[in-house]
Structures are given as structure tokens and as C-alpha cells.
Amino acid sequence: MKALFTTLIAVVLALPARAEVDIQEVTSPKGIKAWLVEEPSIPFTALELRFRGGTSLDAPGKRGATNLMTGLIEEGAGDMDARTYARKLESLAASFTYDVGDDTLSISAQFLTENRDEVIDLLRTTILEPRFDQDAVDRVRAQVISGLRSDAKDPNDIAGRSFAAMAYGDHPYASEGKGTIESVSALTRDDIVAAHRGALTRDRLYVGAVGDITPEELGVLLDHLLGDLPETGAPIPGKADLSIPGGVSVVEFDTPQSVALFAQTGIDRDDPEFFAAYILNHIIGGGGFESRLMSEIREKRGLTYGVYSYLVPKDLASLYLGSVASANDRIAEAVEVIRDEWARAATEGVTEKELEDAKTYLTGAYPLRFDGNGQIAGILVGMQMEDLPIDYIATRNDKVNAVTLDEINAFARKFLDPDGLHFTVVGKPVGLETTN
């Protein structure tokens, strides 16, 4: 049966890329809402559950509790210890994945139609009745702490932590969602139970389903799986008060290559000019080898193997971030070139060819995202969480193509902030010092 499940996943992933997706909104008898793409041709379903809040829900002094709890959900449930649970899941040829970030906790399930009822019973038990046995707590805690020790020696992680502490003040975003060695070591089983109670609740639930299931069947499934969740959970923090001064922060670290994280204030996903920002970023640093930063810093000067920029519209703050790594004696030049490119884009804008090339790529690549039931289920949930209309998939490329040269260049002038661009540099950079 496991071989059949693996074969079916391969078939689903091999289906032609598609962006014409027929989405139905389903409301269960108990009022749980979901978006469904019905695909009965293969006896397989992907279910995506997401809960808004994520590690930002950690109680004061309990940093890392939600992350540790998420890692423990499948370490035994109901009358099953971790080993019994794992054997049961394998016998059903199903797949469960649990993940957590700053803003969301996600549960992904993939299963065969013939095993649907048993799989959902098992998933329900893991969600509602996790055991949090002390031996499992100690084992997973040790894994988290090992990862934190490793992160403490990683220049990229050091840069991210240093920047977050500066940018977010006393907001949860300011510290690592995985916690610190000290905070994770101090967490008790009661803290983990409280984190579970605070995070998995109906008031912050979003659901996407794709595959061999009808709206009626999905409604019954949702009520059985999720109907007994608590109605409300821990309060979600308010918006972060961003503080990103222009300049440089140097974090000394003994390494032959410095890492630089650069950032300015970003743009919210629901901003009317988001697509102008999205295209602009592709041109500046999001477009791989075709981007300006890659051309100027790697191709022309050989300062790095890679440099990238990306929009980060979090729920409670929006950033425009980028990263680059270069030898200690060359990182200062890379920083200067990035600042110059930021200023050039702000003053001169982009060209008609750059705009059209970006549109061609972004619209052409979009259908490739829809290459499997699991991916589509994730997209459905993301659309709901971003409050996008149900027909967004059909209209998204039109929104990209609608951005004009005048609009994107006017946006670049007011959005890009070369003087406010901050560089957090980790290493032993030659010619760079902390300026603020």
C-alpha cells in the first residue's frame, strides 16, 4: 500500500502545470469554512490546515514553546506512544507534516481515498489528544537545542537575529521563534500544553483541500476532524513598530567571508501597489541571474556567488530584505554597489524592456506553482489568509500585466529608500564599521 501511495504522489506531481483551478467554497454543518478543488480522477487527497498566530503567540518568558509543541504533536497521541503512532501512520500509507513560523502553524495531510476515514481519525487524535510524554519532550527539546547551538555558529542566522533585535524592539518578531537555549531548557510540559491550547483554535483556522473528495464529504470530514477544537486561543500580538535606521551594523565573527543582510521597510500584501513592488523586486534582486544586483555584483565584478532581494509581507510587519556574502576584503564594495543600485532604481526607474521581461517571466512561471495537490492546497490556504478573492488565480496574471512603466517608476521613487537601507554585516569586514 505504501508503494501505491508513493506511485500516486508521483502521478499527481507529474500532472500538467495548471493555473485554471476550479475552487469551491465549502461550509461544513458546524460552520467550518474551506476552499476545495475537486479532482476525482486519482484516489488521493491533500488537506492543508493553517492556524494564524504561529510562534508570535508564545507567552512572555516562554519563547520557543509553540515551536517545541509543534515538534511534539506527532510524538504520540491518544493511547499511542510515538513508536505506535509512527507505525499506524505508515500502515495507512499517509503523510502528515507539521510546521510553524512567525505567523502560522500548518498541518499538511496526504492520503488515499480508501483510507480516508482511518487517516482522519488518526489526524484528529494527533490534533486534539497529543500526549506530550516527558520522554518525547526531552528528546525533541534536545533536538531543538542542538539546532540552536548550530545556528549560533551560522553567520546567516547571526545576521537575522541581530537585525530582528534592532528592527522589532519588544515585539515577538524581535527574537527567534525557536527560542534560546535558556528559554527552551526551562520549558515545562505545562508550558507545552498551554501553547497547544492557545494555538490550535477555530477562530484562526484556514483550510484547503484538493483531490478525490466532494463538498459534502469534506464538510462531514471537517466537522469530525476540527469541530471539537476550542473556539478561541491566545491573543495575537499587535503590529510591530519597525525601527530600521539607515547605515551599517557590524557583528564581529571569525570567518573568511562576511554575510550582509540588507533591509528597508516593505509593503503590505493588501497594498494596491503590491504588484508594482513585486515586479520591481524581480528586476532589482528577485529575478536570479537576470536581476540588476546579480548582474552588477556577480557578473561584472565577481564579488559573490549570489545576491538576492525579496519582499517579506508578514502579518504584523512588512520588510524588503536582501542578502549577500563576499570575502571580508570585498564585502564593503558589494555594500556600496547595492546602495548605488538602490539609488539608481529610485531615481532612474526601470526600462520598458526590463518591465516586459519581468512580466513575461512572472506570468509564465505562475502556472508552474500548481504542480501537485499538496501545492495547490497550500495556495488555497494562503489565498484565504491574505484575504484574496476566490477567483484570484484566474486574475493574478492580469494584475501583473496591468502595471505600467509610469506606475512602477513612480512607485520606485517613493518606495526605495537608499538612505534608509540598513546593512547588518557578520564577519570581519574590511572597510566597514558600525554607523549607528
N, C-alpha and C positions, 0 to 999 in steps of 0.2 A: 504493500500500500504506500509506503514511503517513496518507493521508486516511482509509482504512478503520480504522486503529488509533485515530485521533482520534475517529472516529464511535463505535467500540466503547466507548471510555472514557466518552464522553458517555452512552451507553446504560446502562453499568454504574452510573455515578454517578446516573442517574435512576431506578434501581430503587427500589421502595418501601422506606422505612426499616424495619429489622427487628431484633429482639433475640432471635428464636428461631433460633439458629445451631447447626447440627449439626456438632460438632467431633469429628474422629477423630485419635487419636494414632498416628503412623506412626514406625516404627523401620526404618531402612534396613538392608540386609545387613551393612554395616560398622558399624552401631550408632549412626548419627546419628539423633537424635530430632527430630520436627517435629509441629506441630499443623496439621491440614488441614481446610478447609471445601470440599467438592467441589461445584462448580457448573458442570455441563456445558452449560447452556443457551446460553452465549455462548463462542465460541472464544478465550478470553482468560484469562490467569493473572497474579496478583500474588504475588510472592515477597518476604518480608521476612526479612533476616538481621541479627541483632544479636549483638555481642560485648561482654560485660561488661568494664568497665575504663575505656574512654574516655581522656580526657586525663589522668586521675589516674595513668596508667601512665608518664607522662613520667619519664625518668631524671633524677637530680639534675643541675642545671645545664643541662638540655636542654628547658626549658619551651617549649611550642609545637611540639615535634617531632611528636606524634601528630596534632595539628590540621593541620600542614603536610603530613604524609604522606597524610592523608585527602583533602586537596585535590588531591593528585598521582596518586591511584590511577587515574583515568581520563585522565591526560595521557600516554597511550601505554602499550602493553603488548605483550609478546612481540616479534614482528617489526614491529609497527605503531607509528609515531610518533603524536603527539597528533592531527594532522590526519587521518591514515589511519584511526585508531581512531574518530574522530568520524564520518567518512563511513560506515564499516562499521556503526556503531550506527544511523545514520539509515536506511541501506538495509534494515535488518531491522525498521524501524518499532517499535523497542523503546525503553524508557526505563529508565535506571539513575540512581539518586540516592544520593549518599554524604553522610553527616553524622556528626558526632561531638560529644559533650558530656562533662560531667564523668565520667559513669558508663558510657557506652555508645558504641560505634561501630556505625552502622547502614548497611546496604546494601539499597536497595529496587529491585526489578526488576519491570517490567510488560511483557508480551509476548503476541503472538498464538500460538495453538496451532500453526499451520502453520510458524512459525519457531522453535519452542521449542528444538530441538537446536542450531541455529546460535547462538541467543541465549545459551544456557547455555555453549556453547564459548567465546563471547566474554567472558562474565562470569567464567568460570573463569580465563581468561588475565589479566584485569584483577586478579583477587584473588591469583593465585599468581605472576604474572610482570610486575608493574608495572615500567616501565623506569626511572623516576626520572631521566630525561635531565637534564643540567645546565641546558640552556636552559629546560626546563619548571620545574625547581626555582627558577631565578632569576625566572621570570615569576610563578609562584604566590607565591613569597616576597614579591615586590614588592606583589602584591595584598593579602597579609596585613598587611604593614607599613603600607600605605595605610589599611587598615581600622583598625589600631591607632592611627594618628595621628588619625583621625576620632573614635575612641572617647575619646581623651584630651581632647576638647573637648565631650563629651556629658555633661551633669550626671547623667543616669541611670547611665551607665557608671561615672562617677567615684564615685557613691554605692555602687554594687555592689562596686567594687574596695576602697573604703575599709572598708566593712562586712566583707567577706570577710577582709581582712587582720587585722582585730580579732578576728573570731569564730573563725577556724580555726587560728590560731597557725602552726605549721610544717607543717601538712597541705597536700597539693596543692590542696585546695579554696581555700586562702588566696590563691592567685594566679590570674590569668586563664589559662584553658586555651589561649587563642590565643598565650600568651607575651607577652613585651615586645619592643619594637623591638630592644633589645640582644640578647636571647636568640635571637630569630628570625634576626637578622642573622648570628649566629655558628654557626647550624646547618649541618652538612655533609651531603653525600649519605650518608655512612656513618651519621650520626645518624638519617636518614630510613629507611634500610634496617633499622636496629635497631628503630626504632619499629614498622615494619611486622611484623617478626618477633615482636615482643613482644605485639602487639595482636590479630592475626587468627589465633586458635588454637582448636582443637576443644574445649578444656576450659572455654571460656566462651561457647560458641555457642548461640544460640536461633533457631529457625526457625518461621515461619508461612507457610502457602500457602493461597491462595483462588482457585478458578476451575476451569478445564477440565483437570483432571489427576486421575488415580486414585491411590490409595495406592501401588500397585505402581510406577506411573510416577514418582511423587515419590521413592520410595526409590532407584530407579536414578539419578534426577537428582541427588539429594543426594550419593550416593557419587562420582559423576563430578565434581560441582562442588566438593565440600568434603572428600572423602576423603583428599586429599593435604596438607591443612593440617597444620602442626606440632601435636603433641598438647598442649603446654603453652606458656605465654608468660611475660611479665614478671609479677612478683608484684603483686597488687592491694594497695594500702595498707590499713592497719588503720583502725578507726573514728576519726573526728575527735574531738578533745577540745574541745567547744564552750565558748566564753567570751563570754557576752552580758550585760554589766553593764547594769543599768537606767540611763537617762539620755539624754544628747544628745551627739553628736559633730558639730561644725560644720566643714565643709570650705569655706573661702573660695573663691568663684568668681564672676567678674564676669558676672552675669546678672540680668535684672529679675524672674525667677521662680525661687524656690527649689524644689528637689526633696527630698523626705524619703522615705527607706526606713526602715520600722519593722519590728522583729523581736523574737521571743522563741523559746525552744526549742520545737520542734514535736513531732510524734508519728510513730512508725514506721508504715509501711503495714500491717505484720502485727500491730499492736497490737489487742487485742479491742475497744477503744473507738474505733477509727479512724472508724467511721461516725458516731458521735456528734460527733467533731471535724469531719467532713466537712459535716454538716448545720449545726453551729454556725457554721462559717466562712461558709457560704452566707448565713446570717441576718445575720452581722456585716458582712462585706465582700465576699463572693464572689458575691452574687446580683444584681449590676448595680444598676439603679435601685431595686430592691426592698430592697436591703440597708440596714442601720441607718446605716453610715458614709456612704453616698451620700445618704441622707435628711437626716442631720444636717449634713453638711459642704457638700453642694452645694445641695440643695433648700431647706433652711431658712436657710442662711447665705450661700450664693453664694461660698464660699471657693475652689472648684476646679471644673474641668470633670469630673474623675473621681478617685475614690479606691477602691482595691481591696485585698483581702487574699486570701491563698492559702496552702494547705499545700504544703510542699516536702519530701516524704519521700525524700531522696537515699539512695543505698546506704549511705553512710558517715556520715551525719548527717541529722537531721530538723529543719527550721525551720518557723516560722509567720511569714510575711512579708507586708508590705503596702507600698503606695506612694501618695504624694500629691504634687501640685505646686500651689503657690499663690504669689501675689505676695509679694515679700520682706517687706512690711509686714503680711501676713496669715497667713504660714505658722505663726507662733507660736500663733495662735488655732486653726488646724487641728490642730496637735500636741496642744493642750490638749483639744480635743473628742475626738480619737482616744483619748487616755488616759482621759477620762471614760467613753466608750462601752465601753472595755475593762473598766473598773471596774464599770460598771452591769451588763454581761453577767455578770461574775464573781459579783456579789452578788445580783442580782435574777433572773438567768437569762433565759430566753426565754418567750414566751407560747405557749399552746396553738395559737392561730391562726398565729403565726409558724412553729411547728413543722409544722403541717399544710400550710401554704402551701409551705414548703420541700420537704416530701416530695412534694407534687403536682408541683412543678416538676422536681425531680431525677429522679423516676421517669418522668415524661412525656418529658423531654428525652433520657433514656438511649437509646432506640431510634434517635434521630436520628444517633447516632455511627456506625451501621452502614450508611453510605450509599455504599459502594463497596468493591470487592475490596481495594484498597490499604489503606483504613482498617481493614477487618476483619483483614487480615493483620498490621497493626501492633498491633491489640488482642490478637490471639492471642499475639504475642511478648511484649507487656507483661504479660499474664497469667502466662506461664511465668516471666518474670524476677521477678515478685512472688510466685511460688510459690502462685498461686491455683488452686483446683480446676478441672477441665475443664468442670464444669457451672456455673461462676461466673456466666456471662451470664444463665442461667435463674434464678439465685437472688439476684442482686445487688439487685434492687428489693425483694425480701422483707427483705433486711438493712437497707435504708434504712427501710422501713415499720416494722420491729421496734423502732426506737429510741423509747423512751417519754419523756414530758415530765420525769419524775423522773430518768431516766438522763441526759438531756442537760444538765439543770441541775446535777446532782451533778458531772458531768464539767466543766462550765464553771467551777464553784467551784474545782476543784483544778488545772485546766489553764491558765486565763487568768491572766496574771501582769502586772497593770498596773504594779507597781513594777519589774518586770524588763524592761519593754518598752524597747527601745533605739531611738533615732531618729538616723539618720545624715542630716544635712541639708547639701546642697550648694547654695551660693548666697551671698547677703548678707542672711541673715535678720535682721529687726529683732526684738529681744526674746528671742533665743535665743543661748546661749553653750555652749561645750563644758563638760560637767559631770564628765567622767571621762577 
